Amino acid sequence: RNIARGKRKLREKSVHKRGFSNARSTCEKADFYFSEGALCFRGQTIFDWSECPLEGDHNVENVLTALALLRTVAGDEALYAEPIRETLRSFTPDKHRLECFAEKNGIRYIDDSKATNPHSVNAALRTVGGDHNVILILGGSDKAMDFSCIANDSDKIKHAIINGHAGARIEEDLKTALPYTRFETFDEAV
């Protein structure tokens, strides 16, 4: 109940021109929310987000959901326990999840190959993308997904490199939305 209620209220307050993508909105009517850089529960700060190594609004949402589940299982007091804070401070995502593996001449190279669906790609673009500054490699197995929602974040993409078995589908879904080059294999693409 608290998870759904908190999530619903956050969504209502966080809608903007491209739909829900801003978990960083104040919504004190929800049980769990993000306000002024902090994860909150019913008006009380649980954790200062600047201490967490995770990036992205999607991770704020994920942590708020995990905290709501923790409260359901262990009670309100568990939200403020030091082991929880230490876990948030020291948490590192798995390999291939927005992993910056190199930086050269001010350019960050990010591996997000675990983003295996279009909505995950959107979350990554909203986290690391700026104004038409991302060169995006898309491809892989064709799972019959609709890639057209990636166009919602085309303002962050300088150029897309499309490859793999899903290449034809991706090209069809995005051909008018952004500049791209298509290759048959990943090796050709890079």
Disulfide bonds with the S-S distance in Angstrom:
none
